Amino acid sequence: MGVGDPLGMAITHAIASGMGGMRTAGDLVARMQMTRGMKIKEAKEYVAKKLSVSVLELSDPVIMAEVRDDLNIGLVRSLPRRVKGIDAKFRITEILGIDINCVNRFKERVRTSQK
C-alpha cells in the first residue's frame, strides 16, 4: 500500500524556494509563494523585510541560523528551550502576518474545548 512520495513536500519546498529550506529562509519564502501567490522575487523581498535582513542574507545559513534562533521560528536541529513544531509555526504566523492551516485548526480546537 503506497502513501505517495515521502519526500515530495521537502523536494517541492527546496525547488520552490531554492534557498535550502529551513537551513535558511527557503521555507518562509515558499510559504509566501503558496499562501499569497507571490513570485519568488516578491516573496524574498517580503520575507527579508519582515526578518529585518537583506535579500542576499536570506540564503546565508549562518546568518539565518542566528535570525531564526533570535526570532524563535525554528531550527533544523532541536535545541533545549527553543521552539519546534507548532510553536514555531505560531511565531511564523505572527512575524509574516499569514494564516497557517494547522495553527488555525489548533486554535479552533482550543476554543472548542474551553466551551
N, C-alpha and C positions, 0 to 999 in steps of 0.2 A: 504494500500500500504506500504510494508516494505522497509526499507532502509538499511537493514543489521544490524549488531551488532554495536550500537553506541560506545561501549567500546572496540571493537575489537582491535584497534590500541593501545590503552592505555594498555590493557592486554598483547598484544604481546610485547610491549616495556618493560613492567615490567618483564615478563618472560625471555625475551632475555637477558636483562642486569642483572637482579637480584640485582639491586642497588638502587631501589627507584625512578627511572625515574629522573625527573628534580629536585627533592629534593637533589640529589647527582650528580653523573656524569653518571647515567644509560642511559639517553637519548643520551649522546655523545658516550658512548661505543656501544650502539645498532646501532647508525648511522654508526660507523666504521665497524661493523659487516655486515651491509646491503650494504654499498657503496663499501667497499673494500674486502668483503668476508673473513674478519679476524675471526679467532677463538677467543673466549672470552678472553683468557689469553693474546693473542697478542693485541687485541683491548684495553684492560685495560692498558697494558704497553705503548701503543702508546699515548692514551689519557693522562695518568699520566705524561708522558714526555712533551707533549705539554702544559699541565697546570702547570708544574713545581711542582708537588706533588708526593707523593708515591702512589703505587697501593692501599695500605691499606687506605690512606686518601680519595680515590675516593668514598668510601662508607660511609664516615662520614658526616652526614648532616650539622653539624655546620661548619666544615672546608670548605666543598664545597659551603655553602651559602656565605661564605666570598670570596672564589675564584671566584664564579660566579658573585658576585657583583663587585669585583675588576676588572675582565676581561670584565664586562658588557655583559654577554652572557645569561641573562635571569634568573629570579627567579620565584618560584611558585606564590608568591604574587606580585602584581603590586605595585611598589613604585614610587613616583614622581621623575621625571628626570632620570629614569632608563629605559633601553631598554626593549621592549617586542615585540612579534610577529616577523615580517620580519626583524626588526632592529637587533634582537638577532641572527637570522639566518645568516645575513650578517657577523656578528662578528664571528660566529661559522665557517663559510666557511674559513675565514682568519686564524683563530687560528689552526684549524685542517687540513687545506690545502685540502679541499674537495669541490666538487660541490654539491649544493642542488638545485633540480629542480626548486622550486618556486623562488629562488633567481635568477637563470639564466633567468627564464621567466620574472621576474620583470625588470632585466637589459635590456633584449631584448625589452621589451615594451617601456622603457625609450629611448633607442637608436632609435627605430622606430618613436616615437613621436617627436623626435628632428630633423627629416629629413624634 
